[in-house]
Amino acid sequence: MDSPTITAAPGTPPCGPPTSDDGGWVVTRYADVVSVLTDPRCVVPPAEGAPEGGLAWLRASVSRFSPPDRHAARRAVGVAALDTLDPSELRAAAERLTGRIVDRAATGERVDVTGDLARRVPLAVLAERLGLADPAAAVTEVTAVAAAYHPGAGPAAVRRADRAVAALQAMSPPAPAEVTANRLGLLVQAADATAGLIVAAVRHGLAAPDGLGTDALLAEVLRLDPPVRVTRRVAADALSLDGQPVRAGERLLLRFDAANRDPAAFAEPNRFRAGRAGAALTFGAGPRGCPGQRHALALAAGVVGVLRRRCRPAGPAPDDQTTRLEVILR
């Protein structure tokens, strides 16, 4: 079977030189995105400080939204927590939980990949190993926080997230507030991104060559249909990007979805490359690259591997694009 082509999602821009757009820049080429991610003059817009408790406090306390002078220390908290987790064990735990959920479905019964598995299994496994008292309840609360984590959420979503942060604090093992925040940040960062990767891998994996292993499948789906399509930076100082003058204070919108298909970086920019690990930028690069890449891929592989072995498509996807599978005997 030939390696399938995955077309770019609607709205994905073509690769090209940086373009000015409403007071900022859109960056689409692989090399330019890497240049921004690794340039200390290109910083993440920091969150404003807030009293302990609630969504604003969480965002102001995690490394993801920290200014440069506080980022390294906060990131070290998350890295230390991840260092206690064995990706192989996470994968095995995700396989076991996925298998139990599939086992409860009779042959021919439909399984909702998004709701039953992609949003549930990775968070439940990770929450248990991070010491939360009620991992199953934590899944619901983390999902509520993730829905309002980035700027632009509506007031109702923020209120739900505020209540969820308080509930997650109460479930967390005793620790200084900043430590708790950054451990919870690991769960929130994993929520939508890992779920999106699993859903996309199941959707595309059913058409992938039989010889394409689950690890290689995930690496290529991460590149060709990334769950995180964009990230943002701000120029703290004036700089030059591919010869274009970027002024201090200008915004930089980095398009992972375009850079991951850059023909200058990938010989087959729209196709699976079986047998070779992907070089997707979806987990970032440089000092703010995601420290949990191996862990997220292990959790996703545990879920996807079971579904590739034990399920089949349940017919055309409905309008909401929810992925549903039927359990089959293997």
Rosetta blueprint (number, residue, H / E / L):
1 M L
2 D L
3 S L
4 P L
5 T E
6 I L
7 T L
8 A L
9 A L
10 P L
11 G L
12 T L
13 P L
14 P L
15 C L
16 G L
17 P L
18 P L
19 T E
20 S E
21 D L
22 D L
23 G L
24 G E
25 W E
26 V E
27 V E
28 T L
29 R L
30 Y H
31 A H
32 D H
33 V H
34 V H
35 S H
36 V H
37 L H
38 T L
39 D L
40 P L
41 R L
42 C E
43 V E
44 V L
45 P L
46 P L
47 A L
48 E L
49 G L
50 A L
51 P L
52 E L
53 G L
54 G L
55 L H
56 A H
57 W H
58 L H
59 R H
60 A H
61 S H
62 V L
63 S H
64 R H
65 F H
66 S L
67 P L
68 P H
69 D H
70 R H
71 H H
72 A H
73 A H
74 R H
75 R H
76 A H
77 V H
78 G H
79 V H
80 A H
81 A H
82 L H
83 D H
84 T L
85 L L
86 D L
87 P H
88 S H
89 E H
90 L H
91 R H
92 A H
93 A H
94 A H
95 E H
96 R H
97 L H
98 T H
99 G H
100 R H
101 I H
102 V H
103 D H
104 R L
105 A L
106 A L
107 T L
108 G L
109 E L
110 R E
111 V E
112 D E
113 V H
114 T H
115 G H
116 D H
117 L H
118 A H
119 R L
120 R L
121 V H
122 P H
123 L H
124 A H
125 V H
126 L H
127 A H
128 E H
129 R H
130 L L
131 G L
132 L L
133 A L
134 D L
135 P H
136 A H
137 A H
138 A H
139 V H
140 T H
141 E H
142 V H
143 T H
144 A H
145 V H
146 A H
147 A L
148 A L
149 Y L
150 H L
151 P L
152 G L
153 A L
154 G L
155 P H
156 A H
157 A H
158 V H
159 R H
160 R H
161 A H
162 D H
163 R H
164 A H
165 V H
166 A H
167 A H
168 L H
169 Q H
170 A H
171 M H
172 S L
173 P L
174 P L
175 A L
176 P L
177 A H
178 E H
179 V H
180 T H
181 A H
182 N H
183 R H
184 L H
185 G H
186 L H
187 L H
188 V H
189 Q H
190 A H
191 A H
192 D H
193 A H
194 T H
195 A H
196 G H
197 L H
198 I H
199 V H
200 A H
201 A H
202 V H
203 R H
204 H H
205 G H
206 L L
207 A L
208 A L
209 P L
210 D L
211 G L
212 L L
213 G L
214 T H
215 D H
216 A H
217 L H
218 L H
219 A H
220 E H
221 V H
222 L H
223 R H
224 L H
225 D L
226 P L
227 P L
228 V L
229 R L
230 V E
231 T E
232 R E
233 R E
234 V E
235 A E
236 A L
237 D L
238 A L
239 L E
240 S E
241 L E
242 D L
243 G L
244 Q E
245 P E
246 V E
247 R L
248 A L
249 G L
250 E L
251 R E
252 L E
253 L E
254 L E
255 R E
256 F H
257 D H
258 A H
259 A H
260 N L
261 R L
262 D L
263 P L
264 A L
265 A L
266 F L
267 A L
268 E L
269 P L
270 N L
271 R E
272 F L
273 R L
274 A L
275 G L
276 R L
277 A L
278 G L
279 A L
280 A L
281 L L
282 T L
283 F L
284 G L
285 A L
286 G H
287 P H
288 R H
289 G L
290 C L
291 P L
292 G L
293 Q H
294 R H
295 H H
296 A H
297 L H
298 A H
299 L H
300 A H
301 A H
302 G H
303 V H
304 V H
305 G H
306 V H
307 L H
308 R H
309 R H
310 R H
311 C E
312 R E
313 P E
314 A L
315 G L
316 P L
317 A L
318 P L
319 D L
320 D L
321 Q L
322 T L
323 T L
324 R E
325 L E
326 E E
327 V E
328 I L
329 L L
330 R L
